[in-house]
Amino acid sequence: MILADWIASRVGNDSLREAGAHRLEVYAAGLESELAKYEYLPGLLTLERDVFAVLRNPLDTDFVQGVNERLERLNQIAGTAALYILDRKGLAIAASNWNEEASPVMCPRQATHWAFR
């Protein structure tokens, strides 16, 4: 009886493990598909001369505002949730959602830090 319970438990665990692995593969494929839709955006943004200029002049508020508005238009075309320009420390310099409450550029500078690893 103990052996039968152990075998049943083992078979059940193996079945759950296989089902979980399959489900994980399906989720990973879906995530990869979603990410692939926007794969072009970083390259596209590097073509924008204003991206590099705003990184060199992050304190020029008029210029940053113009970049925010350009990002907002690009974001509408791309259909993404938001576009950000981050400096090397992960601080949001400009954002497509600059006029929203949740925008990282509307927060104090300390609160806009994004961690990179």
N, C-alpha and C positions, 0 to 999 in steps of 0.2 A: 504494500500500500504506500509506503514512504517513497519507494522508487517510482511508482506511478505518479505520485504528486510532484516529485522532482522533475520527471520528464515532462509532465504537463506544464509546469511552471517554466521550464526551460524553453519549450516550444512556444509558449505564450509570449515570453520575453523576446525571443528571436523574431516573432511575428510583429510585435510592437516596434522593435528596433528597425526592421525593414520598412514598415509603414512610415515611421518617423523619418527615416533617411530619404524615402521617396518624396514625402511632403516637403522636406527641406530642399531637395533638388528642384521641385516645382516652384517654391518661393524664390530660390536663388535665380532661376531662369527668368521669372517675372521681374525681379529687381534689376537684373542685368539688362533686360529689354527696356525698362523705363530709363535707366541710366544712359543707354545707348542713344536714346532720342535726343539727348542734350550734349552728347560728346563733342559736338562742334563748337559749343559756346566759349570755352576758354580760348581756343584758337581764334575765334572771331573777335573776342574782346581784345586780344593782343594786337589786332590790326587797328584798333581805335587809338589814335595818337593821344587822345585825352586821358586814356587810362594811365599811361606813363607820366603824363604831365601832372595829373592830380596826385600821383604818388610822390612826385618831386615837390609839389606845392599844396600840401594838405590843409594849410591854414588860410589859403585864398578862398574865402567863403563864397564869393560870387562865382568863381570858377567851379568850385565843388558843386554849387547849386546847378550849374549848367550840366555838369556830368551826371548828377542825380536825375535830372530830367531826361537826358539822353538814355540812361539806363532804364528809366521807366518806359520809354518808347520801345526800346529793344526787348524789354521783358514782355510787353504786350504782344509783340510780334512772335516771340519765342514761345509764349504760353507757359512760362515757368512761374514758380511761386514768388521768387525774388532773385535779383542779381546783386552781388556785392563786390566792391573792390576793397580788398584787405591789404594792409601793409605787411611787412615781414614779421611783425609782432602779432599779427592777427587782429589788428584794430580796424574796424570798418571805417573807411574813409568816405565812401559814397555808396549809395544803395538805390535800387529801383523803387523801393518802398519808403523812400525818404519822408513822405508825408503821412505815413501811418504811425499810430502810437507804438506799435511793436518794432519799429525800425531801429536797428542798432545805431544808426547815425543820429538819432534823436535823443539817445541816452548820454549820460555823462561818459567821458572818454574811458574811464575805468570799467564801465559796464559793457563796453563793446568788444572786449577781448575774446577772441576765439582761439581755442587751444589747437595747436597742430602737433602731430606726433609723427 
